[in-house]
């Protein structure tokens, strides 16, 4: 089953007291792709709503809000803040998700 958590590429490490912790997730990162979708933010848009709209083919589309946040040239740091009306967000295509994000080779790199 596809693990679509932003933490799937973190590592479990142990501190000096042998207590486990996970490393920070590495942002997915933006790339200029010919099939990127450019979305102009309108009032009321949220990362969760946009993920639900653009990733409707996934089993938990709204749960992929972090993909949109991380995919910006300047990643969205606080997803709880309102998106600026009129700003542009880049949405990765299904091809980019499959080849660059949910690619099993990426998991082996981390």
C-alpha positions in Angstrom: 0.0 0.0 0.0 1.2 3.5 -0.8 2.5 5.4 2.2 1.7 9.0 1.4 3.0 10.6 4.7 5.5 13.4 4.5 7.4 11.5 7.2 8.0 8.4 5.0 11.6 9.5 4.2 12.6 10.4 7.8 15.0 8.3 9.7 14.6 6.9 13.2 17.6 7.8 15.3 18.4 7.5 19.0 19.7 10.3 21.3 22.4 9.9 24.0 19.8 8.3 26.4 18.8 5.8 23.7 15.4 7.5 23.3 14.1 7.3 19.7 13.3 10.4 17.5 12.8 11.0 13.8 14.7 13.4 11.6 13.0 16.3 10.0 11.4 15.4 6.7 13.3 16.6 3.7 11.0 18.9 1.6 9.9 17.4 -1.7 11.1 20.5 -3.5 9.9 22.4 -6.6 11.1 21.6 -10.1 10.1 23.3 -13.4 8.1 20.6 -15.1 6.1 21.0 -18.3 3.0 19.4 -16.8 3.0 21.4 -13.5 -0.4 23.0 -12.8 -0.4 26.6 -11.8 -3.2 27.5 -9.5 -4.1 31.1 -8.7 -5.3 31.3 -5.1 -8.9 32.6 -4.6 -10.4 33.5 -1.2 -11.1 30.4 0.8 -8.5 28.2 -0.8 -6.6 26.0 1.6 -3.8 23.5 1.1 -6.2 20.7 2.2 -8.9 21.8 -0.3 -6.5 22.1 -3.1 -5.0 18.7 -2.4 -8.4 17.2 -2.4 -9.2 18.8 -5.8 -6.0 18.1 -7.6 -5.1 14.7 -6.1 -8.6 13.2 -6.2 -7.3 9.9 -7.6 -5.4 9.1 -4.4 -6.9 7.2 -1.5 -6.5 10.2 0.9 -6.2 13.2 -1.4 -6.5 16.0 1.3 -3.8 14.2 3.3 -1.4 15.2 0.5 -1.6 18.9 1.4 2.1 18.8 2.4 3.0 18.0 -1.2 1.7 21.3 -2.4 3.3 23.1 0.6 6.7 21.5 -0.1 6.5 21.8 -3.9 6.6 25.6 -4.0 9.8 27.5 -5.1 9.6 28.9 -1.6 8.0 26.1 0.5 5.0 27.0 2.7 6.4 26.9 6.2 3.1 27.3 8.2 0.2 25.5 6.5 -2.3 27.0 9.1 -1.8 30.5 7.7 -4.3 31.7 5.1 -3.1 31.5 1.5 -2.6 34.9 -0.1 -5.4 35.6 -2.6 -4.0 36.1 -6.0 -0.8 34.2 -5.3 0.3 31.4 -7.5 0.8 27.8 -6.3 2.5 25.1 -8.3 0.8 21.7 -8.2 2.8 18.7 -9.3 1.2 16.5 -11.9 0.4 12.8 -11.4 3.5 12.0 -13.4 5.7 14.1 -11.1 4.1 12.5 -8.0 4.7 9.0 -9.3 8.2 9.5 -10.6 9.7 11.9 -8.1 7.8 11.7 -4.9 6.3 8.2 -4.6 9.2 6.5 -6.3 10.6 3.6 -4.3 14.1 4.6 -5.3 13.7 7.9 -3.4 13.0 5.9 -0.2 16.3 4.0 -0.6 18.1 7.4 -0.9 17.1 8.4 2.6 
